[in-house]
Amino acid sequence: MTDASPLLEETTVDLLFSEPELQARREHIVEFIADTVEAAGAEGAVIGLSGGVDSTTVAHLAVEALGPDRVRGLSMPSDVNPEADETDAERVAESLDIEYDVIDVAPIVEAFVDAAPPAAADDRTALGNVRVRTRAVLNYFLANAGDRLVLGTGNRAEAATGYFTKYGDQAVDCNPIGNLYKCQVRQLARAVGVPEDLVTRTPSAGMWEGQTDETEMGLGYDELDAILAVHVDGPLSKSATRRTLGVPESAIERVVELYEQSKHKRAMPPAPERP
């Protein structure tokens, strides 16, 4: 990860909403959640709670949209997650006065390991994806049983770079914060009252012990947000992006690589054209 340059910091600030824009975006997302649940004829929503800023922000917005009685949280720690994750997730649920369950996914994952060929568990990423997909199955188990929708907690930066497990954490019914860059999620989180220690908590997908988003991607979220905004989502060329942000070309190439390689995650599975 590279140190933030003044140009990069300035671009990140430019991505933040003005106060009227922030309030309008908050109201828009709350309305989106309410309308989506109503259109489905569902009783409410289920949210996988990690204690991180994304899931906590979605939980706050869901309570605004539906009321606490119609939102159910699900904390799904495993043997690779710090105890603080479970504690933070429970703290969020209790502060919002929503019903929640804690389900340890480790025994479920172990059942997959026991059933699969021995070499499968040697692949750290494959095993990490089993943990994430197990959480998705549990989300839908509770959602189906309670006639609820599963609310996603992914943001724009994760979606654009494919930083999610296919048929895992993006196996959801809708993504309330899916159009927000990470810096914008943090801004919205502060506006809805998310505690500062959760806003600034190191992001992790909980795939293996010690795993963090930024270490795995090779760059920080501020850098990622800015490159996505001005180069991938925006019109600037690679050289113009480098001059505008003051970041090395390798960082831009890394973001473009992540974006290109993850296109399949953002599309329906392909089928052959009709002959």
N, C-alpha and C positions, 0 to 999 in steps of 0.2 A: 504493500500500500504506500502511496506517495503522500508527502506532507501537503496540506492544503495551501494553495497560493492565494494571494489577495484577489486575483481574477476569479478563481474558483469560488471563493467565499462570496464574492459579489454576485456571481451567477446563482448560487444557491439561495441567497437572500431574494433575488429577483423572482424565484419560483414560488415564494411564499405569498399568501393571499393578503390583500388589505383587509381591514376589519369588516367592512361591508361584504366583501367577497367571501370571507371566511364564514360569516353568519349565513349567507345565502347558500353556500355549499353544505353547511351543516343541515340546514332546513331541507335542502334538496335530497340529501342522503336519508334523512329521517323519513321523508315522504316516500322515497323509493322503497325502503324496507316495508313500510306500512302497506303500500300499494301492492308490492310483490306478494306478501303474505295473504292479503285480501283476495287478490286475483286467483291465487291457488286454492282458495277456500280452506286454508290451513288454520289450525288453532293457535299457532305461535311459531317460535323459532328455537333451534338448538345451535349453540356455539361451542366449538372446542376452545377451551381457555388454557393458554400457556403461561399467562402472567406477563407476556410481552406487550409492547405498545400497540401492535396491530389488533390482536384479539381483544385487548382491553378497550380500545377505542370503539370497535364494532359492538362490544357488549354495551357500552354506554349509549351508543346511538340506537341500538335495538330497544333498550329500555325506554328511551325517549319516544320511539315509534310505537311500541306495543304495550308498554307497561311491564313492570317486573314479573307479574303473574304469568305472562305469556312468553317469557324468555327462560330457557334452561341452559345452564352451563355444564360442560363436561371437561374435567381435568383428567388427562391420560398420561401420567408419568410412566417412565420405564426405568430399568436399572442403570441407564446411561445419563439420566437427567439429575441435576443437582436438586437436593431437597428444597432449595429456595424456589424452584419453579412451581412445585405443588403448593407451597405456602403462599406464593404470590397469586396463583390462580384462585385459591380459596379466598384470599383477601379481597380480590376483585368481586367475586360472586357475593360475598357477605356484605361488602360495601354497597352493592347495588340491590341487595335484598332479593336476589333471584335464587331459585332452586338449583342445586348443582349436585353432581355425582363425581366421585373420584374412582377411576378404574385403572388399576395397574396393568399396563399392556405387556409386561415382561413374560408372564406365563403363556399368553396367547402367542407371542413371538417365538417363544421356546417351542411351542407345539409345531409351528411352521418349520423351525430348524430340525426338530426331530423327524418330521415327515419328509424333508427334502434330502437330496443326496448330500453327503457330508461336506463336499467341497463348496457348496453354495454359501454356507455361513462364513467362509473365509474371505468372501468379498464384502468389505466394509460398507460400500455404498449400497449393494444389493440388500444387505441386512438392515441398513438404515431405512431404506425405502419400505421394507416390510413393516417397520415400526410406524411409519407415517401412514401407510395404507391401512394398517390395523385401526388406527385412530379414525380414519374415514369411515370404515365399516361400522365402528361403534357409534359415530355421529349419526349415521343413517339408521342404525338399529333403533336408537332412542327416538329419532325424528319420525320414523315410520310408525313406531308403537304409539306415539303421542299425537299423530297427525300434525306434524310440524315440518317446517322447512329448515334446511341446514344453511346457515349463513357463513360464507367464506370470509377469511381474514387476510387474503393476499392483497398486496399493493401493486402499483404500476411498475415499480422497479423490478420486483420479483417476476411479474408476468413477462416483461419484455426480455429478461435475461434467462427465462426458463428456470429460475431458482425456486422450483417447487417439484414435488414428486408427481409424476403423471398418474392419474387416478388415485391420488393421495390427498394432499392438502388443497388441491384445486378441484377435488370431486365434491362440488357444492351446488346449491340451487341458485345462488346469486353472490356477487362480490360487491358489497356496499362501498368499500374503499379501493376498488380495483382500478380506478382512474387517478389515484393520488400517488405522487412520488413519496418516497419515505420522509423527506423533510416536511412535506405537506401533512402527512399523517401525524407526525410529531406536533406540528402546529395545531392541528385539529384536536389532538389528544389533550393538549394543555387547555384548550378552550372548553372542552367538555368536562374537565376536572380530573383527568387521570393524574395520579401522584407522580411527581417529578422523577422518583427513583425508577418507576416503570417506563416513563418516557425515554429515559437515557439508558435503560438496561441493554446490555450487549445482546444483539439479536442472534438467535440460534434456532435451527429447525429441529433440534433434539434428535438428530439421527445417530450420533455416537458421542461418546464421552469427550468433552472438551471442544466439540464442534461449534464454530461460529460462522455466520453468514459471510462476514467480510474477509475472514481468513481464507475460506474456501473459494470465494470469487476472486480474491487477489486485489481488491480495492475497496475503499470505504463507500458508504452509501451517499455521502455528499458528492463525491467524485462521480459515482455511478449516476445519480440523479442528473447532474449537470451535463454529462456526456450524452445521456439518453435524450435530454431536452433539446440540446442544440445540434446534435449530429444525427441520432437515430430518428427521433420524432421531429426534429427541426431540419432546416435546409442547409446548414453549414457543412462545408466539406471537411475532410479530416485535417487538412492544413489550417483551415480557418478555425476549426474547433480547438486545435492546439494553441493557436495564437490567442483566441478568446479566453480560454480557460487557464492557460499556462500549465498544462499537464503534458506528460511525455506521450509520444505517439504510441508506445506500448500499451498505455492505459486505454486509449481509444480503440486500438486493435483488439484488446481483450473484451471490451464491451460489445463491439461489432461481432466478434466470434461467438460470444454467448448468445447474442440476439439471433444470429443466423442459424446456429446449431440447435436452437430450441423452437424453431418455427413449428415443428410437428406437434409440440405440446399445446400450441395455441390454435390448433385446427382439429376438426373432426378426423377420425381415421380415414385414410384415403381408400377409395374403391376404384377399380378399373372403369374407364369410360365405356359407355354402351357401344357395342360394335355397330 
